[in-house]
Amino acid sequence: MGAHFSTLDLGGLLFRFYYPVDAMYRKNNNPLLEQVITEGRKRFFDQAIERSDIRSVIRNLRKNHIIWYAPDQDFGLHQSVMAPFFGVPAATITATSRMVNLNKSPILMLAQHRLANGQYELELFPVIEDFPTGDDIQDATRINAELEKAIRKDPEQYMWVHRRFKSHPKGKNYLYKQ
C-alpha cells in the first residue's frame, strides 16, 4: 500500500530492486501522456494494471504477486465509506479490505521521501495486523491512520492537490467552498 507523494512512482521502482512488483494506476485522460507514462511504468514494474482491470488484480493476487496500490484518493461516496483522515471525514474506498480477503495476503505501507541532501528514503512499515475486521468503517479508519503515519513524516511531499476531501455528505467539494 502506498500514498500519492510527489515521488509517486519512485517508491515502487526502489522496492522493485528487491522484489518483483505490479502497480495499479489510474489511466490518464490524455492518450499521449497515458502511453508515455504506461510505457515508463512497464520498464520497472512486472505489470502496470489500470485500476478498473479488477480481473488482473485478482489474478495476480491469487498468484501471490506484490501489488503496489494507493487507496488515498477520493473516488466518491458510491464505492466508499466516510472515515477520518487527519481528523476530517473523508470518502475512503473499501476495496483494500476486499483485496486482502482474496488470498489473505499481508498488507503493509510503503513510503518514499526525498531527503534534504537530495537522496531518497524508502520506508516499509510493519504488516498491518488483524486486518480486515469485517467492519468497513473500522477498516477504512485503520487504512487512513496508516497513510497518515507516512504522510506526517513529510506532509509537504504529499499530493494534497488530489482534493482528498472533495466528497462530502453536504455536497461535492463542500469543504473546499468554505
Backbone as numpy.savetxt, mean C-alpha at the origin, in Angstrom:
# Nx Ny Nz CAx CAy CAz Cx Cy Cz
3.54 -5.07 2.54 2.68 -3.90 2.54 3.58 -2.68 2.54
3.20 -1.68 1.80 3.97 -0.45 1.74 3.07 0.75 1.78
3.66 1.91 1.61 2.92 3.16 1.60 3.44 4.01 0.44
2.66 5.00 0.08 3.02 5.88 -1.02 3.95 6.99 -0.55
5.22 6.63 -0.48 6.26 7.61 -0.18 6.75 8.20 -1.50
7.47 9.31 -1.44 8.01 9.91 -2.66 9.02 8.98 -3.32
9.55 8.05 -2.57 10.50 7.05 -3.09 9.76 5.74 -3.38
8.54 5.84 -3.84 7.59 4.73 -3.97 8.18 3.43 -4.50
8.66 3.40 -5.71 9.13 2.15 -6.32 10.49 1.70 -5.80
11.20 2.58 -5.14 12.52 2.24 -4.65 12.49 1.15 -3.59
11.48 1.15 -2.74 11.39 0.13 -1.69 11.33 -1.26 -2.26
10.46 -1.47 -3.23 10.36 -2.78 -3.87 11.63 -3.15 -4.60
12.24 -2.17 -5.25 13.49 -2.41 -5.97 14.58 -2.87 -5.00
14.74 -2.17 -3.88 15.76 -2.55 -2.91 15.46 -3.92 -2.31
14.20 -4.17 -1.99 13.80 -5.47 -1.43 14.06 -6.58 -2.45
13.92 -6.25 -3.73 14.12 -7.21 -4.81 15.55 -7.73 -4.85
16.50 -7.01 -4.30 17.87 -7.51 -4.24 17.99 -8.75 -3.34
17.03 -8.94 -2.47 17.06 -10.05 -1.51 16.02 -11.12 -1.79
14.87 -10.73 -2.31 13.77 -11.66 -2.54 13.04 -11.28 -3.83
12.52 -12.28 -4.54 11.69 -11.95 -5.71 10.39 -11.30 -5.24
9.94 -10.29 -5.97 8.76 -9.53 -5.57 7.88 -9.24 -6.78
6.57 -9.38 -6.58 5.59 -8.88 -7.53 5.08 -7.57 -6.95
4.62 -6.65 -7.79 4.13 -5.37 -7.29 2.76 -5.07 -7.87
1.85 -4.62 -7.02 0.55 -4.14 -7.47 0.66 -2.65 -7.74
-0.07 -2.19 -8.75 -0.03 -0.77 -9.09 -1.36 -0.35 -9.71
-1.57 0.95 -9.78 -2.74 1.52 -10.46 -2.31 1.98 -11.84
-3.06 1.56 -12.83 -2.77 1.93 -14.21 -2.84 3.45 -14.37
-1.87 4.01 -15.06 -1.84 5.44 -15.31 -2.84 5.79 -16.41
-3.51 6.91 -16.27 -4.51 7.34 -17.26 -3.88 7.73 -18.60
-2.63 8.14 -18.58 -1.93 8.52 -19.81 -1.27 7.25 -20.39
-1.68 6.81 -21.59 -1.14 5.56 -22.15 0.38 5.54 -22.30
0.96 6.67 -22.68 2.41 6.71 -22.85 3.11 6.55 -21.50
2.66 7.32 -20.50 3.23 7.17 -19.16 3.03 5.76 -18.62
1.85 5.20 -18.87 1.57 3.83 -18.43 2.59 2.86 -19.01
2.88 2.99 -20.27 3.84 2.09 -20.92 5.24 2.26 -20.32
5.68 3.50 -20.17 7.02 3.77 -19.65 7.16 3.24 -18.21
6.17 3.56 -17.37 6.23 3.15 -15.97 6.16 1.64 -15.84
5.25 1.01 -16.57 5.09 -0.44 -16.48 6.34 -1.16 -16.98
6.91 -0.69 -18.07 8.14 -1.31 -18.57 9.27 -1.16 -17.55
9.34 -0.01 -16.90 10.34 0.18 -15.86 10.14 -0.77 -14.69
8.91 -0.94 -14.26 8.62 -1.84 -13.15 8.93 -3.29 -13.51
8.66 -3.66 -14.75 8.92 -5.04 -15.18 10.41 -5.37 -15.16
11.26 -4.36 -15.22 12.71 -4.60 -15.15 13.13 -5.05 -13.76
12.35 -4.65 -12.74 12.76 -4.92 -11.37 11.88 -5.90 -10.62
10.63 -6.00 -11.01 9.70 -6.89 -10.32 9.43 -8.12 -11.18
9.17 -9.24 -10.54 8.85 -10.44 -11.30 7.59 -10.22 -12.12
6.61 -9.57 -11.51 5.38 -9.26 -12.23 4.82 -7.95 -11.70
4.43 -7.06 -12.59 3.72 -5.84 -12.24 2.24 -6.12 -12.47
1.46 -6.11 -11.39 0.05 -6.50 -11.47 -0.83 -5.28 -11.29
-1.64 -4.98 -12.31 -2.58 -3.86 -12.20 -3.61 -4.22 -11.13
-3.96 -3.25 -10.29 -4.76 -3.53 -9.09 -6.11 -4.19 -9.37
-6.65 -4.03 -10.57 -7.93 -4.68 -10.88 -7.76 -6.13 -11.32
-6.53 -6.57 -11.53 -6.24 -7.94 -11.97 -6.17 -8.86 -10.74
-7.30 -9.02 -10.09 -7.36 -9.79 -8.84 -7.00 -11.26 -9.08
-7.31 -11.79 -10.24 -6.97 -13.19 -10.53 -5.47 -13.42 -10.45
-4.68 -12.50 -11.00 -3.22 -12.65 -10.92 -2.73 -12.53 -9.48
-3.34 -11.63 -8.72 -2.97 -11.49 -7.31 -3.23 -12.80 -6.58
-4.42 -13.34 -6.76 -4.78 -14.60 -6.09 -3.86 -15.73 -6.53
-3.65 -15.84 -7.83 -2.78 -16.90 -8.35 -1.37 -16.80 -7.75
-0.84 -15.59 -7.71 0.52 -15.42 -7.20 0.60 -15.61 -5.69
-0.41 -15.18 -4.97 -0.42 -15.44 -3.53 -0.48 -16.94 -3.25
-1.26 -17.66 -4.01 -1.35 -19.12 -3.82 -0.05 -19.82 -4.17
0.78 -19.17 -4.99 2.11 -19.70 -5.30 3.15 -19.21 -4.28
2.67 -18.54 -3.23 3.51 -17.98 -2.17 4.48 -16.91 -2.66
4.06 -16.14 -3.66 4.86 -15.00 -4.09 4.76 -13.88 -3.07
5.80 -13.09 -2.98 5.76 -11.85 -2.21 5.14 -10.79 -3.10
4.13 -10.12 -2.61 3.47 -9.07 -3.39 3.53 -7.76 -2.62
4.18 -6.76 -3.22 4.20 -5.43 -2.63 2.87 -4.78 -2.95
2.27 -4.23 -1.90 0.90 -3.73 -2.00 0.78 -2.53 -1.07
0.18 -1.45 -1.54 0.03 -0.24 -0.72 -1.45 0.06 -0.48
-1.94 -0.23 0.73 -3.36 -0.02 1.03 -3.69 1.36 1.59
-2.89 2.35 1.27 -3.03 3.66 1.91 -3.70 4.72 1.04
-4.47 4.30 0.06 -5.18 5.28 -0.77 -6.69 5.17 -0.54
-7.36 6.24 -0.82 -8.81 6.33 -0.65 -9.47 5.94 -1.97
-10.11 4.76 -1.98 -10.81 4.29 -3.18 -12.31 4.46 -3.05
-12.73 5.27 -2.11 -14.16 5.54 -1.93 -14.77 4.66 -0.86
-16.00 4.98 -0.51 -16.68 4.28 0.58 -17.19 2.90 0.17
-17.33 2.65 -1.12 -17.91 1.40 -1.60 -17.10 0.17 -1.16
-15.78 0.22 -1.28 -14.94 -0.92 -0.96 -14.13 -0.71 0.33
-14.63 0.16 1.18 -13.87 0.56 2.36 -14.72 0.60 3.61
-14.02 0.72 4.73 -14.66 1.04 6.01 -13.96 2.29 6.52
-14.62 3.01 7.40 -13.99 4.19 7.99 -13.16 3.74 9.19
-11.89 4.09 9.17 -10.96 3.73 10.25 -10.03 4.90 10.47
-9.58 5.11 11.71 -8.72 6.27 11.97 -7.36 6.16 11.28
-6.96 7.28 10.69 -5.64 7.42 10.09 -5.11 8.75 10.61
-4.12 8.68 11.47 -3.62 9.87 12.18 -4.76 10.58 12.90
-5.67 9.80 13.48 -6.76 10.34 14.29 -7.94 10.87 13.51
-7.90 10.77 12.19 -8.98 11.27 11.34 -9.63 10.08 10.65
-10.97 9.98 10.66 -11.61 8.86 9.96 -11.26 8.90 8.47
-10.83 7.74 7.95 -10.41 7.66 6.55 -10.98 6.39 5.93
-11.44 6.49 4.70 -11.91 5.32 3.96 -10.71 4.40 3.75
-10.80 3.21 4.32 -9.68 2.27 4.29 -10.16 0.96 3.67
-9.47 0.53 2.62 -9.92 -0.67 1.92 -9.77 -1.91 2.82
-10.64 -2.87 2.58 -10.65 -4.11 3.37 -9.96 -5.26 2.63
-9.45 -4.99 1.46 -8.82 -6.04 0.65 -7.61 -6.66 1.34
-6.94 -5.93 2.20 -5.76 -6.47 2.87 -6.12 -7.73 3.64
-7.19 -7.68 4.41 -7.62 -8.86 5.18 -7.96 -10.01 4.26
-8.66 -9.72 3.19 -9.07 -10.78 2.26 -7.86 -11.43 1.60
-6.87 -10.62 1.23 -5.68 -11.19 0.59 -4.91 -12.09 1.56
-4.78 -11.65 2.80 -4.07 -12.46 3.79 -4.81 -13.78 4.02
-6.13 -13.74 4.00 -6.92 -14.96 4.21 -6.77 -15.98 3.09
-6.34 -15.56 1.90 -6.23 -16.49 0.78 -5.29 -17.65 1.07
-4.15 -17.35 1.67 -3.19 -18.42 1.96 -2.53 -18.26 3.33
-3.15 -17.46 4.18 -2.63 -17.23 5.54 -1.20 -16.71 5.50
-0.89 -15.94 4.47 0.46 -15.41 4.32 0.73 -14.36 5.38
1.96 -14.28 5.84 2.30 -13.21 6.78 2.30 -11.88 6.07
2.03 -10.84 6.82 2.03 -9.49 6.25 2.94 -8.63 7.12
3.76 -7.83 6.45 4.64 -6.93 7.17 4.79 -5.64 6.39
5.16 -4.61 7.10 5.31 -3.28 6.52 6.74 -3.12 6.00
6.86 -2.62 4.78 8.14 -2.30 4.17 8.12 -0.80 3.89
9.12 -0.10 4.39 9.19 1.35 4.16 10.59 1.72 3.69
10.66 2.75 2.91 11.94 3.25 2.43 11.99 4.75 2.68
13.16 5.22 3.07 13.31 6.63 3.39 14.60 7.16 2.78
14.52 8.36 2.29 15.71 9.06 1.80 16.36 9.72 3.00
17.63 9.46 3.19 18.36 10.02 4.34 19.00 11.34 3.98
19.36 12.11 4.99 19.95 13.44 4.78 21.27 13.37 4.00
21.99 12.26 4.11 23.28 12.13 3.43 23.14 11.65 1.98
21.89 11.55 1.47 21.67 11.14 0.09 21.51 9.64 -0.09
21.71 8.89 0.98 21.51 7.44 0.89 20.05 7.11 1.20
19.71 5.85 1.01 18.35 5.38 1.27 18.38 4.25 2.28
17.31 4.20 3.05 17.18 3.17 4.07 15.94 2.35 3.78
16.08 1.05 3.82 14.96 0.13 3.66 14.65 -0.43 5.05
13.41 -0.29 5.47 13.03 -0.72 6.81 11.92 -1.76 6.72
12.16 -2.91 7.33 11.15 -3.96 7.43 10.64 -4.00 8.86
9.35 -3.94 9.01 8.74 -3.99 10.33 8.41 -5.45 10.66
8.20 -5.77 11.91 7.84 -7.16 12.27 6.53 -7.59 11.62
6.39 -8.89 11.47 5.15 -9.45 10.93 3.99 -8.99 11.80
2.89 -8.63 11.16 1.70 -8.20 11.88 1.02 -9.45 12.43
1.03 -9.59 13.73 0.49 -10.78 14.39 -1.03 -10.70 14.53
-1.65 -11.86 14.64 -3.09 -11.96 14.89 -3.91 -11.13 13.90
-3.57 -11.29 12.63 -4.24 -10.54 11.57 -4.55 -11.49 10.44
-5.73 -11.41 9.89 -6.87 -10.57 10.24 -7.67 -11.16 11.40
-8.52 -10.32 11.96 -9.32 -10.73 13.11 -10.72 -11.16 12.71
-11.16 -10.78 11.51 -12.53 -11.05 11.08 -13.42 -9.83 11.25
-12.90 -8.79 11.89 -13.63 -7.53 12.08 -12.99 -6.51 11.14
-13.71 -6.13 10.07 -13.14 -5.24 9.05 -12.65 -3.91 9.62
-13.39 -3.33 10.54 -12.99 -2.03 11.09 -11.75 -2.19 11.96
-11.72 -3.22 12.78 -10.54 -3.46 13.62 -9.31 -3.73 12.75
-9.49 -4.51 11.70 -8.36 -4.81 10.81 -7.88 -3.56 10.07
-8.82 -2.76 9.57 -8.44 -1.52 8.86 -7.73 -0.56 9.81
-8.19 -0.49 11.05 -7.54 0.36 12.05 -6.12 -0.11 12.30
-5.93 -1.42 12.36 -4.59 -1.99 12.58 -3.67 -1.68 11.40
-4.18 -1.83 10.18 -3.36 -1.53 8.99 -2.97 -0.06 8.98
-3.91 0.83 9.27 -3.60 2.26 9.31 -2.56 2.56 10.39
-2.63 1.89 11.52 -1.65 2.11 12.59 -0.25 1.68 12.14
-0.19 0.59 11.40 1.11 0.13 10.87 1.65 1.13 9.85
0.79 1.63 8.99 1.20 2.64 8.02 1.71 3.89 8.73
1.01 4.30 9.78 1.40 5.49 10.53 2.81 5.35 11.11
3.16 4.16 11.59 4.51 3.95 12.16 5.58 4.31 11.13
5.37 3.85 9.90 6.36 4.12 8.85 6.34 5.58 8.43
5.17 6.16 8.33 5.04 7.55 7.87 5.60 8.52 8.90
5.39 8.24 10.18 5.87 9.15 11.24 7.38 9.37 11.20
8.11 8.39 10.70 9.57 8.52 10.64 9.98 9.70 9.75
9.32 9.86 8.63 9.60 10.94 7.68 8.31 11.40 7.02
7.44 12.10 7.76 6.14 12.48 7.18 6.26 13.36 5.95
7.35 14.10 5.81 7.50 14.95 4.63 7.76 14.13 3.37
8.11 12.85 3.51 8.35 12.00 2.35 7.10 11.21 1.94
6.02 11.39 2.67 4.78 10.70 2.34 4.02 11.52 1.29
3.35 10.86 0.38 2.61 11.54 -0.70 1.22 11.97 -0.21
1.19 13.03 0.55 -0.08 13.55 1.06 -0.96 14.06 -0.07
-0.40 14.29 -1.25 -1.17 14.78 -2.38 -2.23 13.78 -2.85
-2.14 12.54 -2.37 -3.14 11.53 -2.74 -4.50 11.78 -2.09
-4.59 12.80 -1.25 -5.87 13.16 -0.62 -6.49 11.95 0.08
-5.79 11.48 1.08 -6.16 10.29 1.83 -7.54 10.41 2.48
-8.02 11.62 2.67 -9.29 11.84 3.38 -10.40 12.36 2.45
-10.34 12.04 1.16 -11.31 12.62 0.23 -12.71 12.04 0.40
-12.84 10.77 0.83 -14.17 10.20 1.07 -14.58 10.47 2.51
-15.79 10.91 2.67 -16.27 11.25 4.01 -17.78 11.04 4.03
-18.33 10.56 5.14 -19.78 10.40 5.22 -20.56 11.68 4.92
-19.96 12.84 5.13 -20.65 14.12 4.87 -20.44 14.61 3.43
-19.80 13.78 2.61 -19.62 14.15 1.20 -18.17 14.10 0.76
-17.98 13.86 -0.53 -16.63 13.77 -1.09 -15.87 15.09 -0.88
-14.64 14.96 -0.45 -13.74 16.08 -0.20 -14.21 17.03 0.91
-15.12 16.56 1.75 -15.65 17.37 2.86 -14.54 18.00 3.70
-13.54 17.23 4.06 -12.46 17.76 4.90 -11.56 18.75 4.14
-11.51 18.64 2.82 -10.66 19.54 2.04 -11.35 20.85 1.73
-12.64 20.92 1.91 -13.39 22.14 1.62 -13.33 23.13 2.77
-12.90 22.67 3.94 -12.90 23.54 5.12 -11.70 24.44 5.17
